[in-house]
């Protein structure tokens, strides 16, 4: 199972929720976790996601996305999803995550499950 994790940032650092989401994705997927880091100046910290289970990190590092902007972030996530073809996408249950997830789900014509507190996978399905 391939999982794409949206690793949230703030002030050029990953939020604690980003590490939690990557770690949970690793428990579910095993070795097929791709993290997407969006922010300004975040490239230098991207490798830290590997310590929590990310096998690959896609970085969108640009001053234009220093602060959360729903349409720019949605476009970045949709592009990454189309490139990676994940089975599932993890978003943090933060204000940004709760705003972004339904936008991405609509753009990808996908189902959304929000505010999950536990997940399990069997036979390639979450």
N, C-alpha and C positions, 0 to 999 in steps of 0.2 A: 504494500500500500504506500503510495506517495502522498506526503503531506506538505503543503505550502503553509508556512507560518508568517504572518505579518508581525514583524518585530518592531514594536513601537519605540519611538525615540522622543526625547525632549532635551533641548539644550545640548545637542551633539552627544548625548549619552543614551544608552538603552534603558528603558523603564524596566523595573523589576518584573512587571507583567510579561515583558518580551522573553526573558529568561525562563519564566514559568511556562509560557506557551510552548517554547522550543523543547523544554524538558518533557512536557506532557506528550508532545508530538512524537518524540523519540520513543517513549514508552509504547505508543500505539503503533508506529510505523517501523520501528527498529532502525534500519539503516537507510531510509529513503526520505530524509527530512531536508527540505529546502526552505531557507529563511529569506524573507524580503525585508531589507532595511531601507527606509526612505528618510532622508533628512539632509541637512547641510553639515559637512564636516564629519560625517559618520563613518567614512571608509576606514579610518585608522582603528576604529573599535569593532569592525565587522567580524574579525576573527574570534572575538570573545564568544560569539554565538556557538562556535564549534565546541566549546567547553561544556555546553549544555545539551549537545546532541545534534546540532545542525551539520549535515554532511556537505552542504553547499550554501553559500550566501550570495544572493543577488543584491547589489547595492545601487540605489538611486541617490547619488550625492550631488545636490545642486542647491544653490542659494534660494531658488524659486520654491523649494519644498521644505525650507527650514521650519516653517510653522504649518500645522495641519491645514490643508485645503481640500475639501471633499472631492472636488472634480479632478484635481491633479493626482491625488492619492488613488482615487478609483481607477483612473487611466493606468497608473503604474501597476496596480494589482491585477487588473484585467490583462495587461500585456504580459506580466509574469505568469499568470495562470495559463494563458494561451501558449506560452513558451514551454512551461513545465508540465502541463497536463496533469495536475494533481487529482487524486481521488477525493481529497477534502482540503479545505482551507481553514486554518485556525486564526481567529482574531481574539484579541484580549477583550474582556468584558469591561472596558473603560469607556469613557464618553466618546472618544474618537473611534474605538472599535465598534461601539453600538451604532454610530453614525455611518461608518464605512461599510460594515458587513452587508446590510440590506441593499445598499447601492451596488455593491459588487455582485451580490446574488441576482439582482434584477438584470444587470448587464450581462451576466453569464447564463441567465435563465436557469438558475440553480435553487435548490432548497436551502433554507437557513434554520439552524437550531441555535437559539441564543440563551445566554446565562446558564450554560451547562456547568455542573459541578463535578461530574464524573463521566468518563467515556470508556468504552471498551471496543475492541475490534475482533471480528471473527469472519473468516472466509472472505477477506478483502472488503468488508463493509464495517462502518463505524456504527 
